[in-house]
Amino acid sequence: MFKDSKTGGYNLEDSKASPDRLVRLILLIALAMTAAWLHGKRTVQGGQQAYICRLSESQRNRKRHSNFWVGLYGHNWIVAFQECLEWVEQLIGCIPHKRKFYRQGLRAIKLIQQPF
């Protein structure tokens, strides 16, 4: 069943996993990739990608990051923000004129975290 799946450095024949487990694994990978792509697409359409990644520059012909990348990196951005939350709040307390931008970032986090 997997004799044609030797591209990309993967050799599924030598994995010694049962065909049933391989099908489940491939299905799980496909679902995870689709979910990341959909999440990234919604983030881009909602305009929150500016918080996650650098937007395309004028000299580029194509956009800088795919919807898949934005979806994956958006999750990492939220985790990193939660880890640094205390530091960020201390800094915002020292620089009151930046609170508007901080609130905008918090709103973006809420929108990115919303389920589909």
KEZA-599007 format. One line per 10 residues: number of its first residue (from 1); their letters; for each residue x, z, y of C-alpha. Coordinates in nm, 4 decimals. Layout:
N
NUM	a	X,Z,Y ~ ...
END
This chain:
116
1	mfkdsktggy	0.0000,0.0000,0.0000 ~ 0.2859,0.0744,0.2457 ~ 0.5358,-0.1946,0.1370 ~ 0.5102,-0.3739,0.4782 ~ 0.5657,-0.0516,0.6822 ~ 0.9468,-0.0569,0.6990 ~ 0.9801,-0.1526,1.0668 ~ 1.0920,0.0810,1.3417 ~ 1.3295,0.2881,1.1267 ~ 1.0591,0.4349,0.9045
11	nledskaspd	1.0695,0.3846,0.5300 ~ 0.7393,0.5156,0.4027 ~ 0.8131,0.4161,0.0417 ~ 1.0967,0.6698,0.0159 ~ 0.9086,0.9533,0.1835 ~ 0.7833,1.0812,-0.1548 ~ 0.4513,1.1746,0.0047 ~ 0.1278,1.0833,-0.1661 ~ -0.0501,0.7794,-0.0220 ~ -0.3427,1.0026,0.0720
21	rlvrlillia	-0.1189,1.2328,0.2792 ~ 0.0511,0.9361,0.4463 ~ -0.2843,0.7901,0.5475 ~ -0.3851,1.1253,0.6945 ~ -0.0550,1.1528,0.8818 ~ -0.0828,0.8023,1.0236 ~ -0.4425,0.8678,1.1258 ~ -0.3415,1.1935,1.2956 ~ -0.0637,1.0165,1.4868 ~ -0.3042,0.7411,1.5935
31	lamtaawlhg	-0.5597,0.9965,1.7156 ~ -0.2962,1.1941,1.9086 ~ -0.1607,0.8800,2.0748 ~ -0.5100,0.7625,2.1658 ~ -0.5979,1.1024,2.3123 ~ -0.2802,1.1040,2.5242 ~ -0.3506,0.7503,2.6457 ~ -0.7122,0.8341,2.7360 ~ -0.6043,1.1521,2.9131 ~ -0.3426,0.9569,3.1089
41	krtvqggqqa	-0.5916,0.6857,3.1991 ~ -0.8373,0.9430,3.3332 ~ -0.5578,1.1141,3.5272 ~ -0.4507,0.7841,3.6845 ~ -0.8093,0.6855,3.7689 ~ -0.8685,1.0277,3.9234 ~ -0.5595,0.9926,4.1424 ~ -0.3744,1.2964,4.0069 ~ -0.0733,1.1016,3.8769 ~ 0.1050,1.1635,4.2068
51	yicrlsesqr	0.1363,1.5294,4.1037 ~ 0.2741,1.4418,3.7607 ~ 0.5148,1.1557,3.8232 ~ 0.6680,0.9402,4.0897 ~ 0.4473,0.6468,4.1797 ~ 0.5770,0.2920,4.1641 ~ 0.8162,0.1803,4.4347 ~ 0.7657,-0.1275,4.6505 ~ 1.0492,-0.3197,4.4797 ~ 0.8991,-0.2748,4.1294
61	nrkrhsnfwv	0.6775,-0.5457,3.9845 ~ 0.5184,-0.3168,3.7261 ~ 0.3922,0.0366,3.7461 ~ 0.6509,0.3025,3.6723 ~ 0.4784,0.4853,3.3845 ~ 0.2128,0.3953,3.1290 ~ -0.1126,0.5839,3.0868 ~ 0.0276,0.7210,2.7596 ~ 0.3334,0.8637,2.9373 ~ 0.1197,1.0138,3.2157
71	glyghnwiva	-0.1035,1.1798,2.9548 ~ 0.1914,1.3335,2.7700 ~ 0.3828,1.4387,3.0779 ~ 0.0691,1.5798,3.2405 ~ 0.0503,1.8372,2.9643 ~ 0.4178,1.9283,3.0153 ~ 0.3620,1.9571,3.3905 ~ 0.0783,2.2065,3.3397 ~ 0.2812,2.4168,3.0933 ~ 0.5783,2.4256,3.3320
81	fqeclewveq	0.3528,2.5219,3.6230 ~ 0.2040,2.8105,3.4266 ~ 0.5523,2.9352,3.3368 ~ 0.6604,2.9347,3.7027 ~ 0.3312,3.0549,3.8523 ~ 0.4663,3.3899,3.9761 ~ 0.7643,3.2290,4.1488 ~ 0.5480,2.9646,4.3091 ~ 0.3004,3.2212,4.4415 ~ 0.5861,3.4293,4.5863
91	ligciphkrk	0.7268,3.1221,4.7598 ~ 0.3861,3.0211,4.8948 ~ 0.3511,3.3740,5.0348 ~ 0.6714,3.3182,5.2343 ~ 0.5759,2.9706,5.3585 ~ 0.2113,2.9868,5.4726 ~ 0.1964,2.6339,5.6158 ~ 0.2384,2.4933,5.2613 ~ -0.0748,2.6661,5.1223 ~ -0.2872,2.3552,5.1805
101	fyrqglraik	-0.0626,2.1507,4.9502 ~ -0.0560,2.4328,4.6962 ~ -0.4364,2.4357,4.6846 ~ -0.4364,2.0580,4.6375 ~ -0.2007,2.1001,4.3433 ~ -0.4231,2.3683,4.1915 ~ -0.7203,2.1346,4.2211 ~ -0.5231,1.8588,4.0496 ~ -0.4360,2.0972,3.7650 ~ -0.8026,2.1836,3.7161
111	liqqpf	-0.8979,1.8159,3.7073 ~ -0.6185,1.7271,3.4636 ~ -0.7105,2.0129,3.2306 ~ -1.0761,1.9125,3.2046 ~ -1.1777,1.7865,2.8592 ~ -1.2899,1.4271,2.8157
END
